[in-house]
Amino acid sequence: MELLKIGYKSVILNERSCCFPMESQTKPTHKHLTKKPLFRWLIAVMCMLALLLTSVPLVSLQAAASTPVYVKTETAVNLRTGAGTQYSTLQVLKKDTTVTLLDRSNTDWYKVRLGDGTTGYCYANNMDVLNDCKSTDYLNFRTGPSTDYSIIRTLVPGTRLNIICFSGGLWLKAVAPDGVVGYVCTDYVEYIADSSIKVTTSTSQAAASSFTLSQTTAQIARGRKLILSTSGAKGTVEWTSSDETIARFVSDGVFKGVSEGKATITATDTKTKQSLTCELTVVATDYRFVYLSDSARTLEEGQNFTLSIATEPEGGKYTLRSSDTTVATVSDAGVVKGVGGGKAVITASDSTGIVTASCQVTVNPKGSISFSSSYLSVYAGSSVRIGVTKTPVSMALVWNSTDNNVASVNNGLVSGLRAGTAIITASDSTGKIKAKCVVTVNGVNSGYVSLSRYQATTTAGKTIYIQGYNGSQWSTSDSSIATVWDGFIETKMPGRVAVSYTNSYGQKAICVVTVTEPAPIRFSYSSPNSATLSSKITLVAITDTKRSGVYFSVQDGTTPTIVQATSKTAEGNTYIWKGTYTPKQAGTFTVKAYAKYNNAWSTCSDGTSKMFIANKYDPTEVGLKRLRASDGVIKFIASNEGYVPRVVYDNMSYGLDPTLGHGYVVHEGECFYNNVTLSEAYALLVETVNEKCFATDVNNMLINNYAYFNQQQFDALLSFSYNLGTGWTYGSDLKDIILSGYAPNGSRNLNYVGRNKLIREMLAYHHAGGNCYYGLLYRRADELEMFLYGDYVHDGSYNKHGFPSPYCISF
């Protein structure tokens, strides 16, 4: 033993030389004093000086903010698998067992971890958070968790320490009364639970600037605990209770209800001095515990069972309730009835709602769904039907696929789209009765077969045009969603379908087509197409027959003008809706048509059009301003082009262009309405001349070259372009002739174009596919009459103005 002289006290250092040296230091008595050589005294003094000169790192409490919190059992406690008495018991913890606190968000049950790593839940009222301890003997306070670390000081018996965390089983990290942090051996401390010392916790300086408290009012039962939290503090947060006899401080943000009454819990940011309060009411519960005879039950829909309820002490009144009465109901007598498939929790509680017990009820629904197979395979581009048996037979099924990129399903018909695996399910309307089948989609060899595109999306009712190469046969995986002929995919209903193009060797290429709900508006436009301020404008929308109403929104000011459709006419499988608009000002305005379906209004891109209004209309007045096709030229084009309701190949074009309506050419990848009515064909023509390149290119050619022109000249060139394309506007003899006319003032003016040159050049455009056609010759004559005389009548065969015949054909 060593005797050290420290001030006026003599202390014997009694550290054993075993694996765990004794850390307590017994108060000396006279019999402990023994004579030792002088040099040992000198060594001891030198050691003490070295100790005093040692720089001891002070660990901030802030660093401990995220360290573990420990709790101790007040009595023997059940460690359960879940937060409630309905969960099974893992083991019984003895009184004064110390465990790590993992989660205390549930005020009734603490989640804890034992020393061997086992986790579970303990009833919170039987646990105390360990904040403090005190030394039971003279105790070395060290810089680390072993005797290898230097001694900061020796603590006298009864020194109170604030526990930060435990380090192994023999050491704990703690804060001394003066704020210094160190380590002590756990063999020589006594734990103090439910300390009244106010412990402060640090909040990061980078926290949010708004200081908030998780609750401003709360109610707990006597003996229960309230857990509060803050956010946004600039400094440390100090917690206090206005009445410790009602609500006693337990730990950071945790207060225990001691007696009935009210207390104010205050959280103070020590840096900003801002305080937040929670008004706490501590009430007495009707009884301590309520018990149910069952913690979990399973029953069939329509069946029932009776729960037995008991309270401690006996005779307490309780309330029973179900978390989902569509699944299970419960009577005041505890009779639980299965109403529908699913899960519900039956809860018994006292009048405060604080003392509770619960039983989880699983109800198996009536009826069943089964598949003929749990596993199926199909090749991409093909389909397979799942056999299904259901009870009752009248049950409506809802079908789903877990991966619509791999396989889609339509009323039990599964389409293979891409290689992969998907789970197909069928369920009742509630989703509680279901069956599933795992479908494997096998890939296919495309070989030399290819497509212009491999995926496309459109609305139901439209047709998509794609092109295939090196194949011979088209097919779809589900003809109820879409059919296909020669690359024209005609859609019928929403869904996903594989469109295949196959050669004679079985090689195929696949395009996956997604079909969405039908569009609310099929076509929309205004008439006249080029209106004036004095016009009465008719707004037109065409829909399918499922729509029950239409209105138009004219964007003609800060607040749009709403025009209701006042007439509806049936034509084929469509409705034609019309409303009347009175112009307010000249300009170009957006018009959106909305259709009503199932009491909901909606629109789409086809429901948006442009309305053009000029101050006045004079077809002979020339100017340098953009014009729009007149109704006269639109009707002229329609008359010349004829009407084709269903897409056909134009044998007069070089590429056998697909054409429908009034000469509308369908391009690859385009989505369009096939089998159009006459009104739809006209609406498509209006949309085409307005929105496609025809009017734009003619306007650009004239305006960019500062050539003055009038409406009838513009209309004639527009008709010419619609028939032959607009390539001539970028460079041609016809363009040169049109731009060669100059007025006396030196400006380009189409009124001064060389008449004879213009006639000869336009009449030369009467060929198609290398052949001369009278129909084209007569159309050129009509367009010349329109250009020169404002004549929109389709009667070119009469050659009323004696135009000279081309050398290869004559009038």
C-alpha positions in Angstrom: 0.0 0.0 0.0 1.0 3.6 -0.6 0.2 6.5 1.7 -0.1 9.8 0.0 -0.2 13.2 1.8 -2.9 15.3 0.1 -3.4 18.6 2.0 -4.1 17.7 5.6 -5.6 14.2 4.7 -3.7 10.9 4.4 -5.2 8.4 1.9 -4.0 4.9 1.1 -4.0 3.9 -2.6 -5.4 0.4 -2.5 -5.3 -0.8 -6.1 -5.1 -4.5 -6.6 -2.8 -5.9 -9.2 -5.4 -8.3 -10.6 -7.1 -8.0 -14.0 -9.6 -5.4 -12.6 -7.8 -3.2 -10.1 -9.9 -2.0 -7.2 -11.0 1.6 -7.9 -12.4 2.4 -4.4 -10.1 4.0 -1.9 -10.7 3.2 1.7 -10.5 6.0 4.2 -7.2 5.5 6.2 -6.9 4.3 9.8 -3.8 4.3 12.1 -3.3 0.6 11.5 -2.9 1.2 7.8 0.1 3.5 8.4 3.4 1.7 7.8 7.0 2.9 7.5 8.4 3.0 4.0 11.7 4.1 2.5 12.0 7.8 1.8 12.5 7.3 -2.0 9.0 5.8 -2.2 7.6 9.0 -0.7 9.5 11.0 -3.3 8.2 8.9 -6.1 4.6 9.3 -4.8 5.0 13.1 -4.6 6.4 13.2 -8.2 3.5 11.2 -9.4 1.0 13.6 -7.8 2.8 16.5 -9.4 2.7 14.8 -12.8 -1.0 14.2 -12.3 -1.7 17.9 -11.5 0.2 19.0 -14.6 -1.5 16.6 -16.9 -3.9 18.3 -19.3 -7.3 16.6 -18.9 -9.6 16.9 -21.9 -13.0 18.2 -20.9 -15.7 16.5 -22.9 -18.8 18.7 -23.6 -22.2 17.5 -22.7 -23.1 18.3 -26.3 -21.0 15.4 -27.4 -23.2 13.1 -25.4 -26.4 14.2 -26.9 -26.6 11.2 -29.1 -25.1 8.7 -26.6 -27.2 5.9 -25.2 -29.8 6.4 -22.4 -30.2 3.7 -19.7 -33.2 2.7 -17.6 -33.5 0.5 -14.5 -36.3 -1.8 -13.5 -38.2 -0.7 -10.4 -39.6 -4.2 -9.9 -39.6 -7.5 -11.8 -40.7 -6.6 -15.4 -41.9 -8.7 -18.4 -39.7 -8.1 -21.6 -42.3 -8.5 -24.4 -42.0 -8.8 -28.2 -44.2 -5.8 -28.8 -45.6 -2.7 -27.1 -48.6 -4.2 -25.4 -49.8 -7.0 -23.1 -51.1 -8.9 -26.1 -47.5 -9.6 -27.1 -45.7 -12.7 -25.8 -43.1 -12.5 -23.0 -39.4 -13.0 -23.9 -38.2 -13.2 -20.3 -38.7 -11.6 -16.9 -36.2 -8.9 -15.9 -35.2 -8.9 -12.2 -35.6 -5.8 -10.1 -32.8 -3.2 -10.6 -31.8 -4.6 -14.0 -30.1 -1.9 -16.1 -30.9 -1.9 -19.8 -30.3 0.5 -22.8 -33.3 2.6 -23.8 -33.8 2.5 -27.6 -37.2 4.3 -28.1 -39.5 6.1 -25.7 -41.9 7.7 -28.2 -44.6 5.4 -26.8 -45.4 6.8 -23.4 -46.7 3.5 -22.1 -44.0 1.1 -23.4 -40.2 1.5 -23.7 -38.2 -0.3 -26.3 -35.0 -1.6 -24.7 -31.9 -3.7 -25.4 -30.3 -6.1 -22.9 -26.6 -6.6 -22.5 -26.7 -9.7 -24.7 -28.3 -7.7 -27.6 -31.8 -9.0 -27.0 -34.4 -6.2 -27.7 -38.0 -6.0 -26.5 -40.6 -3.8 -24.8 -41.1 -3.1 -21.1 -44.0 -1.3 -19.4 -42.8 2.3 -18.9 -44.3 2.8 -15.4 -42.1 0.0 -14.1 -38.9 1.6 -15.5 -36.8 4.6 -14.3 -34.4 6.5 -16.5 -30.9 6.5 -15.0 -29.6 10.1 -15.0 -27.5 10.2 -11.9 -25.4 8.0 -9.6 -23.3 8.7 -6.5 -20.0 7.2 -5.3 -20.3 4.7 -2.4 -16.5 5.0 -1.5 -13.5 7.0 -2.2 -13.3 6.6 -6.0 -10.8 7.5 -8.7 -12.2 9.7 -11.5 -10.2 8.9 -14.6 -9.8 10.2 -18.2 -10.7 6.9 -19.7 -12.6 3.6 -19.1 -9.7 1.6 -17.5 -6.9 1.9 -14.9 -4.5 2.6 -17.7 -5.9 6.1 -17.9 -4.7 8.9 -15.6 -6.7 10.0 -12.6 -8.4 13.4 -12.8 -9.2 13.4 -9.1 -10.4 11.2 -6.3 -14.1 11.5 -5.4 -15.3 11.4 -1.8 -18.2 9.1 -0.9 -21.6 10.5 -1.8 -20.3 12.6 -4.8 -23.2 12.9 -7.2 -22.5 12.3 -10.9 -24.6 12.8 -14.0 -24.4 9.6 -16.2 -23.6 10.1 -19.9 -23.3 6.5 -20.9 -21.9 3.1 -20.0 -18.6 1.8 -21.4 -18.5 -2.0 -21.2 -19.8 -3.6 -18.0 -17.4 -2.1 -15.5 -17.1 1.6 -16.4 -19.5 4.5 -16.9 -18.9 8.0 -18.3 -20.3 10.8 -16.1 -20.2 14.5 -15.4 -18.9 15.7 -12.1 -20.7 18.6 -10.2 -18.2 21.1 -11.7 -18.9 20.0 -15.3 -15.7 17.9 -15.8 -16.3 14.6 -17.7 -14.6 11.4 -16.7 -14.9 7.7 -16.0 -15.6 5.7 -12.8 -15.8 2.0 -12.0 -19.5 0.8 -11.7 -18.7 -1.4 -8.7 -18.5 1.6 -6.5 -21.5 3.7 -7.5 -25.2 3.7 -6.5 -27.7 4.7 -9.1 -30.2 7.4 -8.5 -33.4 7.2 -10.5 -36.0 9.9 -11.2 -33.5 12.6 -10.4 -34.9 16.1 -9.7 -31.7 17.7 -11.1 -32.5 19.5 -14.3 -30.3 18.0 -17.1 -29.8 20.1 -20.1 -29.2 18.8 -23.6 -27.4 20.6 -26.3 -28.9 21.4 -29.7 -26.7 22.0 -32.7 -25.9 25.6 -33.6 -26.9 24.7 -37.2 -30.5 23.8 -36.1 -33.4 25.5 -37.6 -34.0 29.1 -36.5 -37.6 28.4 -35.3 -37.8 27.1 -31.7 -40.8 24.8 -31.4 -42.2 22.4 -28.8 -43.8 19.1 -29.8 -47.0 19.7 -27.7 -48.6 22.7 -26.1 -51.2 20.8 -24.1 -51.2 17.3 -22.8 -53.0 14.9 -20.5 -51.6 11.9 -18.8 -52.6 9.5 -16.0 -51.1 9.6 -12.6 -48.1 7.4 -12.6 -47.6 7.8 -16.4 -45.0 9.8 -18.2 -45.1 12.6 -20.7 -42.5 12.8 -23.4 -41.8 16.2 -25.1 -39.3 17.3 -27.7 -38.1 20.6 -29.2 -36.5 21.7 -32.4 -34.8 24.8 -33.6 -33.0 25.7 -30.4 -29.9 27.9 -30.7 -28.4 26.7 -27.5 -29.1 24.2 -24.8 -32.7 23.4 -23.7 -33.5 23.5 -20.0 -36.7 21.8 -18.8 -38.7 22.7 -15.7 -42.0 21.9 -14.1 -44.1 24.6 -12.3 -45.2 22.0 -9.7 -43.0 19.0 -9.0 -45.7 17.5 -6.7 -47.9 17.2 -9.8 -45.4 16.6 -12.6 -41.9 15.6 -11.7 -38.9 16.0 -14.0 -37.5 12.6 -15.1 -35.1 13.3 -17.8 -34.7 15.5 -20.9 -38.3 16.2 -22.0 -39.7 13.5 -19.8 -42.0 14.2 -16.9 -43.9 11.8 -14.6 -47.4 12.4 -13.3 -47.2 12.3 -9.5 -50.6 13.5 -8.4 -53.8 14.9 -9.9 -53.7 18.5 -11.0 -52.2 20.9 -13.5 -48.6 21.9 -14.1 -46.8 24.0 -16.7 -43.9 22.4 -18.4 -41.4 24.9 -19.7 -38.6 24.4 -22.2 -36.1 27.3 -22.4 -33.5 27.9 -25.0 -30.6 29.1 -22.8 -29.0 31.1 -25.6 -31.9 33.1 -26.9 -33.8 32.9 -23.5 -36.9 32.0 -25.5 -39.3 29.8 -23.5 -42.1 27.5 -24.7 -44.7 25.9 -22.5 -47.0 22.8 -22.4 -50.0 22.9 -20.1 -50.1 19.4 -18.6 -53.1 17.9 -16.8 -52.5 14.9 -14.6 -55.7 12.8 -14.1 -56.6 9.7 -12.2 -57.6 6.8 -14.3 -60.6 4.7 -13.5 -58.4 1.7 -12.8 -54.8 0.5 -13.2 -55.2 -2.2 -15.9 -57.8 -3.6 -18.3 -57.5 -7.1 -19.7 -59.0 -8.8 -22.7 -59.4 -12.6 -23.0 -57.8 -12.6 -26.5 -55.0 -10.6 -28.0 -55.7 -11.9 -31.5 -58.5 -13.8 -33.2 -59.3 -15.0 -36.8 -62.9 -15.6 -37.9 -64.9 -15.9 -41.1 -67.1 -13.1 -42.5 -70.4 -13.3 -40.7 -69.1 -15.2 -37.7 -68.7 -13.7 -34.2 -67.1 -14.4 -30.9 -67.2 -12.8 -27.4 -64.4 -11.1 -25.7 -64.1 -11.3 -21.9 -63.1 -8.0 -20.3 -61.6 -7.6 -16.8 -60.2 -4.6 -14.9 -57.8 -4.2 -12.0 -59.2 -3.5 -9.5 -62.4 -5.3 -10.5 -65.7 -3.8 -11.6 -64.3 -0.9 -13.7 -66.4 0.5 -16.5 -64.9 0.4 -20.0 -65.6 1.4 -23.6 -65.2 -1.0 -26.6 -64.5 0.2 -30.1 -63.3 -1.1 -33.5 -60.7 0.5 -35.6 -62.5 -0.5 -38.8 -66.2 -1.2 -38.6 -66.2 -2.4 -42.2 -64.1 -5.3 -41.1 -65.4 -6.0 -37.5 -67.9 -4.5 -35.1 -68.1 -4.9 -31.3 -71.0 -4.6 -29.0 -71.0 -3.2 -25.4 -71.2 -6.8 -24.3 -67.9 -7.7 -26.1 -69.5 -9.6 -29.0 -67.2 -9.1 -32.0 -68.7 -9.8 -35.5 -66.8 -10.2 -38.7 -68.4 -7.8 -41.3 -65.9 -7.9 -44.2 -62.5 -9.2 -45.1 -59.5 -7.4 -43.5 -58.0 -6.6 -40.1 -59.3 -4.5 -37.3 -58.3 -3.8 -33.7 -60.8 -4.0 -30.9 -59.8 -1.7 -28.0 -61.1 -1.6 -24.5 -60.4 1.6 -22.5 -61.3 3.5 -19.4 -63.1 6.8 -19.5 -59.8 8.7 -19.9 -58.7 6.6 -22.8 -55.4 6.1 -21.1 -55.8 2.6 -19.8 -56.3 0.3 -22.8 -56.1 -3.3 -24.0 -56.5 -4.5 -27.6 -57.3 -7.5 -29.7 -56.4 -7.8 -33.3 -59.2 -9.4 -35.4 -58.6 -10.9 -38.8 -61.7 -11.5 -40.9 -61.6 -13.9 -43.8 -64.0 -12.6 -46.5 -66.7 -14.7 -48.1 -66.1 -15.8 -51.6 -63.0 -17.1 -53.3 -60.9 -16.6 -56.5 -58.6 -19.3 -57.8 -56.6 -19.6 -61.0 -56.1 -22.7 -63.1 -52.3 -22.2 -62.8 -50.0 -20.3 -60.5 -47.3 -20.1 -63.1 -47.6 -19.5 -66.9 -45.2 -18.5 -69.7 -45.8 -16.7 -72.9 -43.7 -15.3 -75.8 -43.5 -11.6 -76.3 -46.0 -10.5 -78.9 -48.4 -13.4 -77.9 -51.1 -13.8 -75.3 -52.3 -16.5 -72.9 -55.6 -16.6 -71.0 -55.7 -17.4 -67.3 -58.4 -19.8 -66.3 -60.3 -18.4 -63.2 -62.9 -19.9 -60.9 -64.7 -17.5 -58.5 -67.4 -17.8 -55.9 -69.9 -16.3 -56.2 -70.0 -16.5 -60.0 -71.4 -12.9 -60.3 -68.3 -11.5 -58.5 -66.7 -8.7 -60.6 -63.0 -9.0 -60.9 -60.3 -6.3 -61.0 -57.2 -7.4 -62.9 -53.7 -6.0 -62.4 -50.1 -6.6 -63.4 -47.1 -5.8 -61.3 -45.1 -4.8 -64.4 -47.1 -3.5 -67.3 -43.8 -3.2 -69.3 -43.5 -6.9 -69.2 -47.1 -8.2 -69.3 -50.5 -6.5 -69.4 -53.8 -8.1 -68.6 -57.3 -7.5 -69.9 -60.1 -9.5 -68.3 -57.8 -12.5 -67.9 -56.1 -12.3 -71.2 -52.3 -11.7 -70.6 -50.3 -10.0 -73.3 -46.6 -10.7 -73.4 -44.8 -7.3 -74.1 -41.2 -7.7 -73.1 -39.0 -10.5 -71.7 -39.3 -10.6 -68.0 -41.6 -11.7 -65.1 -44.8 -10.1 -63.8 -47.4 -11.2 -61.3 -51.0 -11.1 -62.5 -53.6 -10.7 -59.9 -57.4 -10.8 -59.9 -59.3 -9.4 -56.9 -62.8 -8.5 -55.9 -63.8 -4.8 -55.7 -62.5 -4.5 -52.1 -59.2 -6.1 -52.9 -59.6 -8.5 -50.0 -60.2 -11.6 -52.1 -57.6 -12.3 -54.6 -55.5 -14.8 -56.6 -52.2 -14.4 -58.4 -50.3 -16.0 -61.2 -46.6 -15.5 -62.0 -46.2 -15.0 -65.7 -42.8 -15.3 -67.4 -42.5 -13.6 -70.8 -39.9 -15.1 -73.1 -38.1 -12.9 -75.6 -38.3 -13.5 -79.4 -35.8 -13.3 -82.2 -36.4 -10.4 -84.5 -33.8 -11.4 -87.0 -34.0 -9.0 -90.0 -37.5 -7.8 -89.1 -37.7 -4.3 -87.9 -40.2 -1.5 -87.2 -40.2 2.3 -87.6 -40.9 2.5 -83.8 -41.2 0.0 -80.9 -43.5 1.8 -78.6 -46.4 4.2 -79.0 -49.2 5.8 -77.0 -52.5 7.2 -78.0 -56.1 7.6 -76.8 -58.7 5.0 -77.4 -60.5 5.4 -80.7 -57.5 6.7 -82.6 -55.3 4.9 -85.1 -51.5 4.8 -85.1 -49.5 4.3 -88.3 -46.2 2.5 -88.1 -44.1 0.9 -90.8 -42.5 -2.5 -90.8 -39.6 -3.9 -92.8 -38.7 -7.5 -93.9 -41.9 -9.0 -92.5 -45.2 -10.2 -94.0 -47.8 -10.5 -91.3 -49.2 -8.1 -88.7 -51.0 -9.2 -85.5 -51.9 -8.0 -82.0 -51.8 -9.8 -78.7 -55.3 -8.6 -77.7 -57.8 -7.6 -80.5 -60.2 -6.2 -77.9 -57.7 -3.4 -77.2 -56.4 -2.9 -80.8 -56.4 -4.5 -84.2 -53.8 -3.9 -86.9 -53.7 -4.0 -90.7 -50.7 -3.0 -92.8 -49.2 -1.0 -89.9 -52.4 0.9 -89.1 -53.1 0.1 -85.4 -56.8 0.8 -84.6 -57.3 1.2 -80.9 -60.6 0.3 -79.2 -60.3 0.5 -75.4 -57.7 1.4 -72.8 -54.9 -1.1 -72.1 -51.5 -2.2 -73.3 -51.1 -4.5 -76.3 -48.2 -5.9 -78.3 -48.3 -5.4 -82.1 -46.1 -7.9 -83.9 -44.7 -7.9 -87.5 -43.5 -11.4 -88.4 -41.8 -13.0 -91.4 -42.1 -16.5 -92.8 -39.3 -17.8 -90.5 -41.2 -16.8 -87.4 -38.9 -13.9 -86.7 -40.8 -10.9 -85.3 -40.5 -7.3 -84.2 -42.8 -5.9 -81.5 -44.2 -2.5 -80.9 -45.8 -2.0 -77.4 -48.8 0.2 -77.7 -50.3 2.0 -74.6 -54.0 3.0 -75.1 -55.4 5.6 -72.7 -58.9 6.8 -72.0 -60.8 8.3 -75.0 -60.1 12.0 -75.4 -62.9 14.3 -74.3 -62.8 16.4 -77.5 -62.1 14.9 -81.0 -62.1 18.1 -83.0 -62.7 21.8 -82.5 -62.7 24.9 -84.7 -64.4 28.2 -85.2 -66.4 29.4 -88.2 -65.9 31.6 -90.2 -62.2 30.6 -90.2 -61.2 34.2 -90.9 -63.8 36.4 -89.1 -64.3 40.1 -88.6 -65.6 42.2 -85.8 -69.0 42.2 -87.4 -69.2 38.4 -87.6 -71.2 36.1 -85.5 -68.7 33.3 -84.8 -69.9 29.7 -84.4 -67.7 27.6 -82.1 -67.7 23.9 -83.0 -66.6 20.8 -81.0 -67.0 17.2 -82.0 -67.1 14.5 -79.3 -68.0 10.9 -78.8 -71.6 10.1 -77.7 -70.5 9.6 -74.0 -70.2 13.3 -73.4 -73.2 15.1 -71.9 -72.3 18.7 -72.4 -69.7 21.1 -73.9 -68.7 24.7 -73.2 -66.0 26.9 -74.8 -63.5 29.2 -73.0 -62.3 32.1 -75.2 -59.1 33.6 -74.0 -60.0 37.1 -75.2 -59.0 39.1 -72.1 -57.9 38.9 -68.5 -61.0 36.8 -67.8 -61.9 34.3 -70.4 -65.4 34.5 -72.0 -67.4 31.3 -71.4 -69.7 30.2 -74.3 -72.1 27.4 -73.6 -72.8 24.9 -76.5 -76.5 25.5 -77.2 -77.0 22.8 -79.9 -76.1 19.2 -80.3 -76.4 17.1 -83.4 -75.7 13.4 -83.8 -73.6 12.2 -86.7 -72.4 8.6 -86.8 -70.9 7.8 -83.4 -70.3 11.5 -82.6 -72.0 14.6 -81.3 -71.5 18.0 -83.0 -71.8 20.8 -80.4 -72.1 24.5 -81.3 -72.1 27.8 -79.5 -72.2 31.4 -80.7 -69.5 34.0 -79.8 -69.7 37.8 -80.4 -66.2 39.3 -81.1 -64.9 42.0 -78.7 -61.7 42.9 -80.5 -59.5 42.0 -83.5 -56.7 39.5 -83.0 -55.9 35.8 -82.7 -57.4 34.1 -79.6 -57.1 30.7 -78.1 -60.4 28.8 -77.7 -60.6 25.7 -75.4 -63.5 23.3 -75.6 -64.5 21.3 -72.5 -66.7 18.3 -72.4 -68.6 16.8 -69.6 -68.4 13.1 -68.6 -69.6 11.6 -65.3 -70.2 15.1 -64.0 -66.6 16.1 -64.6 -65.4 18.6 -67.2 -62.1 18.1 -69.1 -60.3 19.1 -72.3 -57.3 17.9 -74.3 -55.0 19.1 -77.1 -57.6 18.4 -79.7 -59.9 20.7 -77.8 -57.7 23.7 -78.4 -57.9 25.9 -81.5 -57.2 29.4 -82.6 -59.8 32.0 -83.6 -58.8 34.7 -86.1 -60.7 38.1 -86.1 -59.9 41.0 -88.5 -61.2 44.5 -88.3 -62.8 44.1 -91.7 -62.9 41.8 -94.7 -62.0 42.9 -98.2 -60.7 40.0 -100.3 -59.2 42.4 -102.9 -57.3 44.7 -100.5 -53.5 44.1 -100.6 -51.2 44.3 -97.6 -48.2 42.9 -95.8 -49.9 41.0 -93.0 -50.5 37.4 -92.2 -53.8 35.9 -93.5 -55.7 32.8 -92.7 -57.6 30.6 -95.1 -61.1 31.9 -95.9 -64.1 29.6 -95.6 -64.4 29.9 -99.4 -61.0 28.2 -100.0 -61.6 25.5 -97.3 -64.8 24.5 -99.0 -63.1 24.7 -102.4 -60.4 22.3 -101.2 -62.9 19.9 -99.7 -64.9 19.8 -103.0 -61.7 19.2 -105.0 -60.2 16.6 -102.7 -63.4 14.6 -102.2 -64.3 12.7 -99.1 -62.7 9.4 -98.0 -63.9 8.3 -94.5 -61.3 5.6 -94.0 -57.6 5.7 -94.7 -56.6 4.5 -98.2 -53.4 4.7 -100.3 -53.4 7.5 -102.8 -52.5 5.9 -106.1 -51.8 9.3 -107.7 -49.0 10.0 -105.3 -45.4 8.8 -105.9 -45.2 7.1 -102.6 -48.8 5.8 -102.4 -49.4 8.1 -99.4 -52.1 7.0 -96.9 -54.9 9.5 -97.2 -58.3 10.1 -95.6 -61.0 12.8 -95.2 -60.5 15.7 -97.6 -57.0 14.8 -98.9 -55.3 14.5 -95.5 -52.0 12.7 -95.8 -51.1 10.4 -92.8 -47.4 10.2 -91.9 -45.5 7.5 -90.0 -46.0 7.7 -86.3 -49.1 9.8 -86.5 -52.2 9.3 -84.4 -55.4 10.1 -86.1 -59.1 9.3 -86.1 -60.0 6.8 -88.8 -63.6 6.2 -90.1 -64.3 9.9 -89.9 -67.7 11.5 -90.5 -68.1 14.2 -93.1 -68.2 16.9 -90.3 -65.0 15.4 -88.8 -63.3 15.4 -92.2 -64.1 19.1 -92.6 -62.9 19.9 -89.0 -59.6 18.0 -89.8 -59.2 20.1 -93.0 -59.6 23.3 -91.1 -57.1 22.2 -88.5 -54.7 21.1 -91.2 -54.7 24.3 -93.3 -54.4 26.4 -90.1 -51.9 24.5 -88.0 -49.7 22.6 -90.6 -47.2 24.2 -92.9 -49.5 25.4 -95.7 -50.6 28.8 -94.5 -47.4 29.4 -92.7 -45.1 28.7 -95.7 -47.2 30.8 -98.1 -47.4 33.7 -95.6 -43.6 33.5 -95.0 -42.7 33.5 -98.7 -44.8 36.6 -99.4 -44.1 38.7 -96.3 -40.4 37.9 -96.1 -40.0 39.1 -99.6 -42.2 42.2 -99.0 -44.7 41.2 -101.6 -48.1 42.8 -101.1 -51.0 40.3 -101.5 -54.8 40.0 -100.9 -57.1 37.3 -99.5 -58.0 35.7 -102.9 -54.4 35.5 -104.0 -53.4 34.0 -100.7 -56.3 31.4 -100.9 -55.3 30.4 -104.4 -51.7 29.8 -103.4 -52.8 27.9 -100.3 -55.0 25.6 -102.3 -52.1 25.0 -104.7 -49.8 24.2 -101.8 -52.3 21.8 -100.1 -52.5 19.8 -103.3 -48.8 19.8 -104.3 -46.9 20.7 -101.1 -45.1 23.8 -100.1 -41.7 23.0 -101.6 -42.2 25.5 -104.4 -42.3 28.4 -101.9 -38.6 27.8 -101.1 -37.4 27.9 -104.7 -39.2 27.4 -108.1 -40.0 29.2 -111.3 -43.5 29.8 -109.9 -42.1 31.6 -106.9 -39.9 33.7 -109.2 -42.9 34.7 -111.3 -45.1 35.6 -108.3 -42.3 37.8 -106.8 -41.6 39.5 -110.2 -44.6 41.9 -110.1 -43.9 45.5 -109.0 -46.4 48.3 -108.4 -45.7 51.8 -109.8 -44.3 52.8 -106.3 -41.6 50.1 -106.6 -43.0 47.6 -104.1 -43.6 44.0 -104.9 -47.3 43.5 -105.5 -49.1 40.3 -106.7 -51.6 42.5 -108.6 -48.8 43.3 -111.0 -47.6 39.7 -111.6 -47.1 38.8 -115.3 -50.5 37.3 -116.1 -49.5 35.0 -119.0 -46.4 33.7 -117.3 -48.4 32.9 -114.2 -51.1 31.1 -116.2 -48.6 29.0 -118.2 -46.6 28.1 -115.1 -49.5 27.1 -112.8 -51.3 25.0 -115.6 -48.1 23.0 -116.0 -48.7 21.4 -112.6 -51.2 18.9 -113.8 -49.0 15.7 -113.6 -49.0 12.9 -111.0 -47.0 9.8 -111.1 -45.6 10.8 -114.5 -49.1 11.1 -116.0 -51.3 13.9 -117.1 -54.6 14.3 -115.2 -57.6 16.4 -116.3 -58.7 16.8 -112.7 -55.4 18.5 -111.9 -55.6 20.7 -115.0 -59.2 21.8 -114.0 -58.1 22.5 -110.4 -55.2 24.7 -111.6 -57.7 26.6 -113.8 -59.9 27.1 -110.7 -57.0 28.3 -108.6 -56.0 30.8 -111.4 -59.6 32.1 -111.5 -59.5 32.5 -107.7 -56.1 34.3 -107.9 -57.0 36.6 -110.7 -60.8 37.1 -110.3 -61.8 36.0 -106.8 -63.8 33.1 -108.3 -64.1 30.2 -105.8 -66.5 28.1 -107.9 -65.3 24.6 -108.6 -65.9 24.6 -112.4 -62.4 24.7 -114.0 -63.5 22.3 -116.7 -65.4 25.1 -118.3 -62.3 27.2 -118.7 -64.5 30.3 -118.5 -61.6 32.7 -119.1 -60.0 30.9 -122.0 -56.7 29.9 -120.5 -54.4 28.3 -123.0 -54.0 24.5 -122.8 -50.6 23.0 -122.0 -49.0 21.2 -124.9 -49.7 17.7 -123.5 -53.3 18.1 -122.6 -56.2 20.4 -123.6 -59.3 21.7 -122.0 
